[in-house]
Amino acid sequence: MNPFPAILRRLAAAAAATTVALLLPAPAPAHAHAVQTAPGTPIRPILSRAEAAPYAAASYLGWSGPYAAPTKDPWHPGPILVTGRPDFVVGASVGVHGATHTTVQAAVNAVFAAGGTGRRYVKILPGTYTGTVFIPAGTPPLTLYGAGRPADVRLEFTVDATITPAAWAALVNPAGQLAEGDPAWPMFQSCATRTSATAGLCATVVWAQSTDLRLRGLTITNTLLDTVDRGTHQALALRTDADRTQVEQVRLIGRQDTFYANANDPDRIARVLVRDSYIEGDTDFVFGRASALFERSRFHLVSTRKPSGGVIFAPSTAPGYPYGFLVRHCWITADEGYLAAAAPTGHLGRAWDQGAGATGYLPGVSPNGQLVIRDSYLGAGFDPVAPWAPAATTARPFAARTDPGRDLDDPAYNRLFEYGNAGPSAGSPA
């Protein structure tokens, strides 16, 4: 009998027939079909079918507005389409292959200047584009897409959150290419004038504050990678702050904090959809307060900088809101360093407990990360008994309710759950 459950067989077939195959190397099948049975344990909670039912795409993408009074606002994004002539083209030389600009930032600035409410398209020709990209609020709906394979269109920069704001400003704007009056100037200044000791989460390659952004067919890499020790070196590839962000056929590569799915206004919902993509890192490399859906994507934990104890997800969901991250029909894998270890030490995720470092976690006040991983493949290398780590900021031990009729949003407990997963790290084999 094929050890894959039916959903994973369908995913494998889909990957073979679409561009997903370019992004997601097929994982090796599990040697046994693991059975995940509710309610699980206090350190590995499993949902029942009835409990899992509300955790669907419509829940995570169907609401907007303030957390205190959400508005039903269904968002049903289809595939990102890039047919037709782009508004602007980025390439190595203006005029070659239709290029209108030589940097992505210049093309984004042109979109902002064009204004209007209609969608604008920026095509990026194959090549490596070094530098930060700021997409400010007020930019018209924008589709930024690569021509060719995602691996051939590379947006790269090396930036570490540990540097000072002044050093960050000198690094990202060495020639004064960003100046007062530019659309991205307020974003740049918000970081350059910080009074904190470090640049913090300004350390990103692409930073978007615009609504209705679509990214397709790109590789975005923070090339700090393994040049630093295994300590705290936040180095983001992509940060999104606004509502209705769609990411498709994109490779996001970094180590700590690769993808920050953020909501710039902490009181309002920001929705993110990621499909058919690849995200790599070693520490909290998919994190933030957005209401985010991840589909048919691969999350890959690497050991080259940090050989043990890595963590993938770190949601920071508003305490009264039930929908943080939903991961479905995805692959979650680890590299050879984790596979060769005597005991698996990888973690699927942990709560961020954002902003609670000084006070400790305050039930009902502090953010309480919410995440469901369902109908997905969990490769080897993850702790099968305790796959969830203590909270990032407070070290709050992971604990979930397993009692009958449990409240899945009880603020005294964690909100990280699984349902219907398979693979070597999914639990005890049947």
ZAMARGU-4260 file (C-alpha; in steps of 0.2 Angstrom, whole numbers, plus 5000, padded with zeros to 4 digits):
<rodrens>
0) 5000/5000/5000 | 5006/5018/4996 | 5011/5025/5013 | 5006/5042/5008 | 4988/5047/5013
5) 4977/5052/4999 | 4979/5071/5001 | 4998/5069/4999 | 4997/5058/4984 | 4986/5072/4976
10) 4999/5085/4981 | 5013/5074/4973 | 5003/5073/4957 | 5000/5091/4957 | 5018/5095/4960
15) 5023/5085/4945 | 5011/5093/4933 | 5014/5112/4938 | 5028/5124/4942 | 5027/5118/4960
20) 5040/5105/4955 | 5052/5119/4951 | 5051/5125/4969 | 5047/5110/4980 | 5058/5095/4978
25) 5047/5080/4982 | 5050/5073/4999 | 5054/5055/5002 | 5038/5045/5007 | 5036/5040/5025
30) 5040/5022/5029 | 5024/5021/5039 | 5008/5031/5039 | 5007/5040/5056 | 4990/5042/5064
35) 4986/5058/5073 | 4973/5056/5085 | 4964/5069/5095 | 4966/5076/5108 | 4984/5072/5108
40) 4995/5077/5123 | 4998/5093/5132 | 5014/5095/5123 | 5007/5089/5106 | 4989/5093/5104
45) 4979/5086/5090 | 4962/5092/5084 | 4947/5081/5081 | 4938/5083/5064 | 4925/5094/5072
50) 4938/5105/5080 | 4948/5106/5064 | 4933/5111/5053 | 4933/5130/5057 | 4952/5131/5052
55) 4949/5134/5034 | 4954/5146/5021 | 4938/5156/5022 | 4941/5159/5041 | 4959/5166/5038
60) 4955/5176/5023 | 4937/5181/5026 | 4939/5195/5038 | 4946/5213/5038 | 4946/5228/5049
65) 4949/5230/5068 | 4951/5215/5079 | 4939/5222/5091 | 4925/5222/5077 | 4930/5212/5062
70) 4921/5215/5046 | 4916/5200/5035 | 4926/5203/5019 | 4929/5187/5009 | 4945/5187/4999
75) 4946/5174/4986 | 4962/5177/4976 | 4965/5166/4961 | 4982/5162/4953 | 4993/5177/4950
80) 4991/5181/4931 | 5004/5191/4922 | 4998/5190/4904 | 4999/5206/4894 | 5012/5220/4892
85) 5020/5226/4909 | 5020/5244/4914 | 5038/5243/4918 | 5053/5231/4915 | 5068/5229/4926
90) 5084/5223/4918 | 5103/5225/4917 | 5102/5239/4904 | 5089/5251/4899 | 5082/5247/4882
95) 5089/5229/4882 | 5074/5217/4881 | 5062/5231/4885 | 5070/5236/4901 | 5064/5253/4907
100) 5074/5253/4924 | 5090/5245/4931 | 5084/5243/4949 | 5068/5236/4956 | 5066/5252/4967
105) 5066/5263/4953 | 5052/5254/4945 | 5042/5254/4961 | 5045/5273/4962 | 5038/5274/4944
110) 5023/5264/4949 | 5020/5276/4964 | 5022/5291/4953 | 5009/5284/4940 | 4996/5283/4954
115) 4978/5278/4950 | 4969/5263/4957 | 4971/5250/4943 | 4984/5236/4945 | 5001/5240/4939
120) 5014/5226/4933 | 5033/5226/4935 | 5042/5213/4926 | 5060/5208/4932 | 5071/5200/4919
125) 5083/5186/4924 | 5098/5192/4934 | 5104/5197/4952 | 5098/5213/4959 | 5107/5219/4974
130) 5099/5231/4987 | 5084/5234/4997 | 5067/5237/4990 | 5054/5248/4999 | 5036/5247/4993
135) 5027/5261/5002 | 5009/5263/5007 | 4999/5272/4994 | 5007/5262/4980 | 4994/5257/4967
140) 4990/5238/4967 | 5006/5231/4961 | 5011/5214/4953 | 5030/5212/4954 | 5035/5196/4944
145) 5050/5188/4937 | 5053/5182/4920 | 5058/5164/4919 | 5061/5152/4933 | 5061/5159/4951
150) 5079/5154/4954 | 5084/5165/4939 | 5077/5181/4946 | 5086/5185/4962 | 5083/5200/4974
155) 5098/5200/4986 | 5105/5210/5000 | 5116/5207/5016 | 5109/5215/5031 | 5110/5210/5050
160) 5097/5217/5063 | 5112/5219/5075 | 5119/5234/5067 | 5115/5252/5073 | 5101/5262/5064
165) 5115/5274/5057 | 5125/5259/5050 | 5109/5252/5043 | 5106/5269/5034 | 5123/5269/5027
170) 5122/5251/5021 | 5106/5252/5012 | 5108/5270/5005 | 5127/5272/5001 | 5125/5283/4986
175) 5111/5293/4992 | 5099/5285/4980 | 5085/5287/4992 | 5082/5305/4995 | 5069/5317/5003
180) 5054/5317/4991 | 5056/5299/4985 | 5040/5288/4989 | 5051/5277/5000 | 5059/5291/5010
185) 5047/5290/5025 | 5050/5271/5026 | 5069/5274/5025 | 5068/5288/5038 | 5058/5278/5050
190) 5072/5266/5052 | 5087/5278/5050 | 5081/5289/5064 | 5077/5275/5076 | 5083/5278/5094
195) 5085/5260/5098 | 5103/5252/5099 | 5100/5241/5083 | 5091/5241/5067 | 5079/5227/5072
200) 5066/5222/5060 | 5071/5235/5047 | 5085/5222/5042 | 5075/5216/5027 | 5078/5214/5008
205) 5060/5218/5002 | 5049/5228/5013 | 5031/5231/5008 | 5018/5243/5016 | 5006/5243/5001
210) 4989/5234/5000 | 4985/5222/4986 | 5003/5217/4983 | 5007/5202/4972 | 5024/5194/4971
215) 5027/5180/4959 | 5042/5170/4951 | 5056/5177/4962 | 5070/5172/4974 | 5072/5184/4988
220) 5088/5181/4999 | 5095/5189/5014 | 5113/5184/5010 | 5119/5186/5028 | 5116/5167/5029
225) 5130/5158/5038 | 5142/5172/5039 | 5137/5175/5057 | 5137/5164/5073 | 5122/5154/5079
230) 5116/5168/5090 | 5102/5181/5087 | 5105/5188/5070 | 5088/5193/5063 | 5090/5194/5044
235) 5074/5196/5035 | 5071/5192/5016 | 5053/5198/5015 | 5043/5209/5027 | 5024/5213/5022
240) 5014/5225/5033 | 4998/5228/5024 | 4982/5218/5019 | 4979/5207/5005 | 4997/5202/5001
245) 4999/5187/4989 | 5015/5177/4987 | 5016/5164/4973 | 5030/5153/4966 | 5043/5163/4977
250) 5058/5157/4985 | 5062/5166/5002 | 5079/5161/5009 | 5088/5167/5025 | 5092/5160/5042
255) 5083/5169/5057 | 5066/5178/5053 | 5066/5175/5034 | 5048/5180/5031 | 5039/5193/5042
260) 5021/5192/5039 | 5016/5207/5048 | 5002/5219/5052 | 5009/5236/5053 | 4994/5242/5063
265) 4993/5231/5078 | 4974/5234/5080 | 4969/5229/5062 | 4969/5212/5052 | 4982/5210/5038
270) 4979/5195/5027 | 4993/5186/5018 | 4992/5171/5006 | 5007/5161/5001 | 5005/5147/4988
275) 5017/5136/4979 | 5033/5143/4987 | 5048/5138/4996 | 5054/5146/5013 | 5071/5142/5021
280) 5079/5146/5038 | 5084/5140/5055 | 5075/5151/5068 | 5057/5158/5068 | 5059/5160/5050
285) 5040/5162/5047 | 5033/5174/5060 | 5022/5189/5063 | 5004/5195/5067 | 4996/5193/5050
290) 4981/5181/5047 | 4990/5170/5034 | 4986/5155/5024 | 5000/5144/5017 | 4996/5132/5004
295) 5006/5119/4993 | 5023/5126/5000 | 5038/5119/5007 | 5046/5125/5023 | 5064/5119/5025
300) 5074/5119/5041 | 5093/5120/5039 | 5107/5116/5051 | 5122/5125/5042 | 5122/5139/5055
305) 5112/5132/5069 | 5114/5113/5070 | 5100/5109/5082 | 5084/5116/5090 | 5079/5126/5075
310) 5061/5133/5074 | 5050/5136/5059 | 5034/5146/5064 | 5032/5160/5077 | 5015/5168/5075
315) 5010/5183/5086 | 4991/5183/5085 | 4981/5196/5094 | 4974/5188/5110 | 4956/5189/5106
320) 4957/5184/5087 | 4956/5165/5083 | 4965/5165/5066 | 4984/5167/5065 | 4993/5155/5053
325) 4985/5141/5043 | 4997/5128/5035 | 4988/5116/5024 | 4994/5104/5010 | 5012/5108/5013
330) 5029/5100/5015 | 5039/5103/5031 | 5057/5096/5030 | 5074/5097/5038 | 5091/5095/5030
335) 5104/5082/5032 | 5111/5089/5048 | 5095/5086/5057 | 5092/5069/5049 | 5109/5063/5054
340) 5107/5068/5073 | 5105/5055/5086 | 5089/5062/5091 | 5078/5074/5082 | 5078/5092/5089
345) 5069/5102/5076 | 5053/5111/5081 | 5038/5115/5071 | 5035/5132/5080 | 5033/5142/5095
350) 5023/5157/5101 | 5032/5173/5099 | 5024/5182/5114 | 5029/5198/5106 | 5031/5213/5117
355) 5030/5203/5133 | 5048/5202/5137 | 5047/5214/5152 | 5030/5209/5159 | 5030/5190/5155
360) 5015/5183/5146 | 4999/5191/5152 | 4984/5180/5147 | 4971/5189/5137 | 4983/5204/5135
365) 4999/5198/5127 | 4998/5191/5109 | 4995/5172/5109 | 5002/5165/5093 | 4989/5154/5084
370) 4993/5141/5071 | 4986/5125/5063 | 4996/5113/5053 | 4985/5102/5044 | 4984/5089/5030
375) 5003/5091/5027 | 5019/5081/5026 | 5031/5082/5041 | 5048/5075/5036 | 5061/5068/5048
380) 5071/5078/5060 | 5058/5086/5071 | 5055/5081/5089 | 5040/5069/5088 | 5035/5070/5106
385) 5037/5089/5109 | 5037/5098/5092 | 5033/5115/5099 | 5046/5125/5108 | 5044/5137/5123
390) 5039/5155/5118 | 5052/5165/5110 | 5052/5181/5120 | 5046/5174/5137 | 5051/5156/5137
395) 5034/5152/5142 | 5033/5133/5142 | 5022/5125/5129 | 5005/5119/5136 | 4989/5115/5128
400) 4972/5109/5134 | 4967/5091/5131 | 4951/5090/5141 | 4934/5086/5133 | 4925/5102/5126
405) 4942/5111/5127 | 4942/5130/5123 | 4955/5131/5109 | 4957/5150/5112 | 4959/5149/5131
410) 4972/5162/5134 | 4980/5153/5148 | 4986/5140/5135 | 4995/5139/5119 | 4986/5139/5102
415) 4997/5128/5091 | 4989/5113/5084 | 4990/5099/5071 | 4977/5089/5061 | 4978/5075/5048
420) 4997/5076/5045 | 5008/5062/5039 | 5026/5058/5038 | 5041/5053/5049 | 5038/5067/5062
425) 5019/5066/5062 | 5018/5054/5077 | 5018/5036/5081 | 5017/5024/5066 | 5001/5014/5064
</rodrens>
